[in-house]
Amino acid sequence: MFEVLDIGHQNNCLDTAVSVLETEVSRLQYEGNTRCIKIVHGHGRGKLREAVRDWCREHEGRFQAVVFGEDYDIFHKTSVSMRSDCGNPYDLDLGRKNRAITYLWFW
């Protein structure tokens, strides 16, 4: 299963947005029905994007892979494997080099 988490358009402060990220990722992993999550952090000034990606680096072993939106295309081996595993062949962001999103592929 594939989920979308939009933390970039909720008008939360940076700390609250990262807290929502942690809470939702933990919930989805605990429930065990989700294989992949698309985090929408938006463009803006890039502070939330960097905070999300820093958070992903801090939790490195927790995920099978982290794919940045700008890398998400049919020529990126991890993206192809993740899409196949998560059952999301029609994601509109594929190949768009969208820096406003980050994907987490769960174990």
MODELLER restraints for C-alpha pairs under 7 A, 6 or more apart:
rsr = mdl.restraints
at = mdl.atoms
rsr.add(forms.Gaussian(group=physical.xy_distance, feature=features.Distance(at['CA:1:A'], at['CA:33:A']), mean=6.28, stdev=0.5))
rsr.add(forms.Gaussian(group=physical.xy_distance, feature=features.Distance(at['CA:1:A'], at['CA:34:A']), mean=4.62, stdev=0.5))
rsr.add(forms.Gaussian(group=physical.xy_distance, feature=features.Distance(at['CA:1:A'], at['CA:35:A']), mean=5.42, stdev=0.5))
rsr.add(forms.Gaussian(group=physical.xy_distance, feature=features.Distance(at['CA:1:A'], at['CA:36:A']), mean=6.74, stdev=0.5))
rsr.add(forms.Gaussian(group=physical.xy_distance, feature=features.Distance(at['CA:1:A'], at['CA:86:A']), mean=5.54, stdev=0.5))
rsr.add(forms.Gaussian(group=physical.xy_distance, feature=features.Distance(at['CA:1:A'], at['CA:87:A']), mean=6.44, stdev=0.5))
rsr.add(forms.Gaussian(group=physical.xy_distance, feature=features.Distance(at['CA:2:A'], at['CA:34:A']), mean=5.85, stdev=0.5))
rsr.add(forms.Gaussian(group=physical.xy_distance, feature=features.Distance(at['CA:2:A'], at['CA:35:A']), mean=6.12, stdev=0.5))
rsr.add(forms.Gaussian(group=physical.xy_distance, feature=features.Distance(at['CA:2:A'], at['CA:36:A']), mean=4.99, stdev=0.5))
rsr.add(forms.Gaussian(group=physical.xy_distance, feature=features.Distance(at['CA:2:A'], at['CA:37:A']), mean=5.81, stdev=0.5))
rsr.add(forms.Gaussian(group=physical.xy_distance, feature=features.Distance(at['CA:2:A'], at['CA:86:A']), mean=5.85, stdev=0.5))
rsr.add(forms.Gaussian(group=physical.xy_distance, feature=features.Distance(at['CA:2:A'], at['CA:88:A']), mean=6.60, stdev=0.5))
rsr.add(forms.Gaussian(group=physical.xy_distance, feature=features.Distance(at['CA:3:A'], at['CA:34:A']), mean=6.87, stdev=0.5))
rsr.add(forms.Gaussian(group=physical.xy_distance, feature=features.Distance(at['CA:3:A'], at['CA:36:A']), mean=6.39, stdev=0.5))
rsr.add(forms.Gaussian(group=physical.xy_distance, feature=features.Distance(at['CA:3:A'], at['CA:37:A']), mean=4.73, stdev=0.5))
rsr.add(forms.Gaussian(group=physical.xy_distance, feature=features.Distance(at['CA:3:A'], at['CA:38:A']), mean=6.23, stdev=0.5))
rsr.add(forms.Gaussian(group=physical.xy_distance, feature=features.Distance(at['CA:4:A'], at['CA:37:A']), mean=5.58, stdev=0.5))
rsr.add(forms.Gaussian(group=physical.xy_distance, feature=features.Distance(at['CA:4:A'], at['CA:38:A']), mean=4.69, stdev=0.5))
rsr.add(forms.Gaussian(group=physical.xy_distance, feature=features.Distance(at['CA:4:A'], at['CA:39:A']), mean=6.04, stdev=0.5))
rsr.add(forms.Gaussian(group=physical.xy_distance, feature=features.Distance(at['CA:5:A'], at['CA:37:A']), mean=6.93, stdev=0.5))
rsr.add(forms.Gaussian(group=physical.xy_distance, feature=features.Distance(at['CA:5:A'], at['CA:38:A']), mean=6.08, stdev=0.5))
rsr.add(forms.Gaussian(group=physical.xy_distance, feature=features.Distance(at['CA:5:A'], at['CA:39:A']), mean=4.87, stdev=0.5))
rsr.add(forms.Gaussian(group=physical.xy_distance, feature=features.Distance(at['CA:5:A'], at['CA:40:A']), mean=6.06, stdev=0.5))
rsr.add(forms.Gaussian(group=physical.xy_distance, feature=features.Distance(at['CA:6:A'], at['CA:39:A']), mean=5.89, stdev=0.5))
rsr.add(forms.Gaussian(group=physical.xy_distance, feature=features.Distance(at['CA:6:A'], at['CA:40:A']), mean=4.51, stdev=0.5))
rsr.add(forms.Gaussian(group=physical.xy_distance, feature=features.Distance(at['CA:6:A'], at['CA:41:A']), mean=6.42, stdev=0.5))
rsr.add(forms.Gaussian(group=physical.xy_distance, feature=features.Distance(at['CA:7:A'], at['CA:17:A']), mean=5.80, stdev=0.5))
rsr.add(forms.Gaussian(group=physical.xy_distance, feature=features.Distance(at['CA:7:A'], at['CA:40:A']), mean=6.00, stdev=0.5))
rsr.add(forms.Gaussian(group=physical.xy_distance, feature=features.Distance(at['CA:7:A'], at['CA:41:A']), mean=5.48, stdev=0.5))
rsr.add(forms.Gaussian(group=physical.xy_distance, feature=features.Distance(at['CA:8:A'], at['CA:40:A']), mean=5.84, stdev=0.5))
rsr.add(forms.Gaussian(group=physical.xy_distance, feature=features.Distance(at['CA:8:A'], at['CA:41:A']), mean=3.96, stdev=0.5))
rsr.add(forms.Gaussian(group=physical.xy_distance, feature=features.Distance(at['CA:8:A'], at['CA:42:A']), mean=4.89, stdev=0.5))
rsr.add(forms.Gaussian(group=physical.xy_distance, feature=features.Distance(at['CA:14:A'], at['CA:48:A']), mean=6.30, stdev=0.5))
rsr.add(forms.Gaussian(group=physical.xy_distance, feature=features.Distance(at['CA:18:A'], at['CA:52:A']), mean=6.77, stdev=0.5))
rsr.add(forms.Gaussian(group=physical.xy_distance, feature=features.Distance(at['CA:28:A'], at['CA:34:A']), mean=6.15, stdev=0.5))
rsr.add(forms.Gaussian(group=physical.xy_distance, feature=features.Distance(at['CA:35:A'], at['CA:86:A']), mean=5.36, stdev=0.5))
rsr.add(forms.Gaussian(group=physical.xy_distance, feature=features.Distance(at['CA:35:A'], at['CA:105:A']), mean=5.99, stdev=0.5))
rsr.add(forms.Gaussian(group=physical.xy_distance, feature=features.Distance(at['CA:35:A'], at['CA:106:A']), mean=5.10, stdev=0.5))
rsr.add(forms.Gaussian(group=physical.xy_distance, feature=features.Distance(at['CA:36:A'], at['CA:86:A']), mean=5.83, stdev=0.5))
rsr.add(forms.Gaussian(group=physical.xy_distance, feature=features.Distance(at['CA:36:A'], at['CA:103:A']), mean=6.97, stdev=0.5))
rsr.add(forms.Gaussian(group=physical.xy_distance, feature=features.Distance(at['CA:36:A'], at['CA:104:A']), mean=5.55, stdev=0.5))
rsr.add(forms.Gaussian(group=physical.xy_distance, feature=features.Distance(at['CA:36:A'], at['CA:105:A']), mean=4.48, stdev=0.5))
rsr.add(forms.Gaussian(group=physical.xy_distance, feature=features.Distance(at['CA:36:A'], at['CA:106:A']), mean=5.77, stdev=0.5))
rsr.add(forms.Gaussian(group=physical.xy_distance, feature=features.Distance(at['CA:37:A'], at['CA:103:A']), mean=5.67, stdev=0.5))
rsr.add(forms.Gaussian(group=physical.xy_distance, feature=features.Distance(at['CA:37:A'], at['CA:104:A']), mean=5.22, stdev=0.5))
rsr.add(forms.Gaussian(group=physical.xy_distance, feature=features.Distance(at['CA:37:A'], at['CA:105:A']), mean=6.66, stdev=0.5))
rsr.add(forms.Gaussian(group=physical.xy_distance, feature=features.Distance(at['CA:38:A'], at['CA:101:A']), mean=6.71, stdev=0.5))
rsr.add(forms.Gaussian(group=physical.xy_distance, feature=features.Distance(at['CA:38:A'], at['CA:102:A']), mean=5.95, stdev=0.5))
rsr.add(forms.Gaussian(group=physical.xy_distance, feature=features.Distance(at['CA:38:A'], at['CA:103:A']), mean=4.55, stdev=0.5))
rsr.add(forms.Gaussian(group=physical.xy_distance, feature=features.Distance(at['CA:38:A'], at['CA:104:A']), mean=6.55, stdev=0.5))
rsr.add(forms.Gaussian(group=physical.xy_distance, feature=features.Distance(at['CA:39:A'], at['CA:101:A']), mean=5.46, stdev=0.5))
rsr.add(forms.Gaussian(group=physical.xy_distance, feature=features.Distance(at['CA:39:A'], at['CA:102:A']), mean=5.17, stdev=0.5))
rsr.add(forms.Gaussian(group=physical.xy_distance, feature=features.Distance(at['CA:39:A'], at['CA:103:A']), mean=5.99, stdev=0.5))
rsr.add(forms.Gaussian(group=physical.xy_distance, feature=features.Distance(at['CA:40:A'], at['CA:100:A']), mean=6.06, stdev=0.5))
rsr.add(forms.Gaussian(group=physical.xy_distance, feature=features.Distance(at['CA:40:A'], at['CA:101:A']), mean=4.59, stdev=0.5))
rsr.add(forms.Gaussian(group=physical.xy_distance, feature=features.Distance(at['CA:40:A'], at['CA:102:A']), mean=6.75, stdev=0.5))
rsr.add(forms.Gaussian(group=physical.xy_distance, feature=features.Distance(at['CA:41:A'], at['CA:48:A']), mean=6.12, stdev=0.5))
rsr.add(forms.Gaussian(group=physical.xy_distance, feature=features.Distance(at['CA:41:A'], at['CA:49:A']), mean=5.68, stdev=0.5))
rsr.add(forms.Gaussian(group=physical.xy_distance, feature=features.Distance(at['CA:41:A'], at['CA:100:A']), mean=5.52, stdev=0.5))
rsr.add(forms.Gaussian(group=physical.xy_distance, feature=features.Distance(at['CA:41:A'], at['CA:101:A']), mean=5.80, stdev=0.5))
rsr.add(forms.Gaussian(group=physical.xy_distance, feature=features.Distance(at['CA:42:A'], at['CA:100:A']), mean=4.29, stdev=0.5))
rsr.add(forms.Gaussian(group=physical.xy_distance, feature=features.Distance(at['CA:42:A'], at['CA:101:A']), mean=6.74, stdev=0.5))
rsr.add(forms.Gaussian(group=physical.xy_distance, feature=features.Distance(at['CA:43:A'], at['CA:99:A']), mean=6.90, stdev=0.5))
rsr.add(forms.Gaussian(group=physical.xy_distance, feature=features.Distance(at['CA:43:A'], at['CA:100:A']), mean=4.90, stdev=0.5))
rsr.add(forms.Gaussian(group=physical.xy_distance, feature=features.Distance(at['CA:49:A'], at['CA:100:A']), mean=6.96, stdev=0.5))
rsr.add(forms.Gaussian(group=physical.xy_distance, feature=features.Distance(at['CA:63:A'], at['CA:104:A']), mean=6.67, stdev=0.5))
rsr.add(forms.Gaussian(group=physical.xy_distance, feature=features.Distance(at['CA:63:A'], at['CA:105:A']), mean=5.88, stdev=0.5))
rsr.add(forms.Gaussian(group=physical.xy_distance, feature=features.Distance(at['CA:63:A'], at['CA:106:A']), mean=4.83, stdev=0.5))
rsr.add(forms.Gaussian(group=physical.xy_distance, feature=features.Distance(at['CA:63:A'], at['CA:107:A']), mean=5.80, stdev=0.5))
rsr.add(forms.Gaussian(group=physical.xy_distance, feature=features.Distance(at['CA:64:A'], at['CA:105:A']), mean=5.44, stdev=0.5))
rsr.add(forms.Gaussian(group=physical.xy_distance, feature=features.Distance(at['CA:64:A'], at['CA:106:A']), mean=5.35, stdev=0.5))
rsr.add(forms.Gaussian(group=physical.xy_distance, feature=features.Distance(at['CA:64:A'], at['CA:107:A']), mean=5.10, stdev=0.5))
rsr.add(forms.Gaussian(group=physical.xy_distance, feature=features.Distance(at['CA:65:A'], at['CA:104:A']), mean=6.12, stdev=0.5))
rsr.add(forms.Gaussian(group=physical.xy_distance, feature=features.Distance(at['CA:65:A'], at['CA:105:A']), mean=5.15, stdev=0.5))
rsr.add(forms.Gaussian(group=physical.xy_distance, feature=features.Distance(at['CA:66:A'], at['CA:103:A']), mean=5.66, stdev=0.5))
rsr.add(forms.Gaussian(group=physical.xy_distance, feature=features.Distance(at['CA:66:A'], at['CA:104:A']), mean=4.79, stdev=0.5))
rsr.add(forms.Gaussian(group=physical.xy_distance, feature=features.Distance(at['CA:66:A'], at['CA:105:A']), mean=6.26, stdev=0.5))
rsr.add(forms.Gaussian(group=physical.xy_distance, feature=features.Distance(at['CA:67:A'], at['CA:79:A']), mean=6.85, stdev=0.5))
rsr.add(forms.Gaussian(group=physical.xy_distance, feature=features.Distance(at['CA:67:A'], at['CA:102:A']), mean=5.91, stdev=0.5))
rsr.add(forms.Gaussian(group=physical.xy_distance, feature=features.Distance(at['CA:67:A'], at['CA:103:A']), mean=4.98, stdev=0.5))
rsr.add(forms.Gaussian(group=physical.xy_distance, feature=features.Distance(at['CA:67:A'], at['CA:104:A']), mean=6.56, stdev=0.5))
rsr.add(forms.Gaussian(group=physical.xy_distance, feature=features.Distance(at['CA:68:A'], at['CA:99:A']), mean=6.99, stdev=0.5))
rsr.add(forms.Gaussian(group=physical.xy_distance, feature=features.Distance(at['CA:68:A'], at['CA:101:A']), mean=6.63, stdev=0.5))
rsr.add(forms.Gaussian(group=physical.xy_distance, feature=features.Distance(at['CA:68:A'], at['CA:102:A']), mean=4.60, stdev=0.5))
rsr.add(forms.Gaussian(group=physical.xy_distance, feature=features.Distance(at['CA:68:A'], at['CA:103:A']), mean=6.23, stdev=0.5))
rsr.add(forms.Gaussian(group=physical.xy_distance, feature=features.Distance(at['CA:69:A'], at['CA:97:A']), mean=5.78, stdev=0.5))
rsr.add(forms.Gaussian(group=physical.xy_distance, feature=features.Distance(at['CA:69:A'], at['CA:98:A']), mean=4.80, stdev=0.5))
rsr.add(forms.Gaussian(group=physical.xy_distance, feature=features.Distance(at['CA:69:A'], at['CA:99:A']), mean=5.08, stdev=0.5))
rsr.add(forms.Gaussian(group=physical.xy_distance, feature=features.Distance(at['CA:69:A'], at['CA:100:A']), mean=6.75, stdev=0.5))
rsr.add(forms.Gaussian(group=physical.xy_distance, feature=features.Distance(at['CA:69:A'], at['CA:101:A']), mean=4.99, stdev=0.5))
rsr.add(forms.Gaussian(group=physical.xy_distance, feature=features.Distance(at['CA:69:A'], at['CA:102:A']), mean=5.25, stdev=0.5))
rsr.add(forms.Gaussian(group=physical.xy_distance, feature=features.Distance(at['CA:70:A'], at['CA:97:A']), mean=3.70, stdev=0.5))
rsr.add(forms.Gaussian(group=physical.xy_distance, feature=features.Distance(at['CA:70:A'], at['CA:98:A']), mean=5.00, stdev=0.5))
rsr.add(forms.Gaussian(group=physical.xy_distance, feature=features.Distance(at['CA:70:A'], at['CA:99:A']), mean=5.17, stdev=0.5))
rsr.add(forms.Gaussian(group=physical.xy_distance, feature=features.Distance(at['CA:71:A'], at['CA:97:A']), mean=6.34, stdev=0.5))
rsr.add(forms.Gaussian(group=physical.xy_distance, feature=features.Distance(at['CA:72:A'], at['CA:79:A']), mean=5.64, stdev=0.5))
rsr.add(forms.Gaussian(group=physical.xy_distance, feature=features.Distance(at['CA:72:A'], at['CA:94:A']), mean=5.77, stdev=0.5))
rsr.add(forms.Gaussian(group=physical.xy_distance, feature=features.Distance(at['CA:72:A'], at['CA:95:A']), mean=5.94, stdev=0.5))
rsr.add(forms.Gaussian(group=physical.xy_distance, feature=features.Distance(at['CA:72:A'], at['CA:97:A']), mean=6.76, stdev=0.5))
rsr.add(forms.Gaussian(group=physical.xy_distance, feature=features.Distance(at['CA:73:A'], at['CA:79:A']), mean=6.38, stdev=0.5))
rsr.add(forms.Gaussian(group=physical.xy_distance, feature=features.Distance(at['CA:73:A'], at['CA:94:A']), mean=5.16, stdev=0.5))
rsr.add(forms.Gaussian(group=physical.xy_distance, feature=features.Distance(at['CA:73:A'], at['CA:95:A']), mean=4.29, stdev=0.5))
rsr.add(forms.Gaussian(group=physical.xy_distance, feature=features.Distance(at['CA:74:A'], at['CA:80:A']), mean=5.96, stdev=0.5))
rsr.add(forms.Gaussian(group=physical.xy_distance, feature=features.Distance(at['CA:74:A'], at['CA:95:A']), mean=6.95, stdev=0.5))
rsr.add(forms.Gaussian(group=physical.xy_distance, feature=features.Distance(at['CA:82:A'], at['CA:105:A']), mean=6.44, stdev=0.5))
rsr.add(forms.Gaussian(group=physical.xy_distance, feature=features.Distance(at['CA:83:A'], at['CA:89:A']), mean=6.03, stdev=0.5))
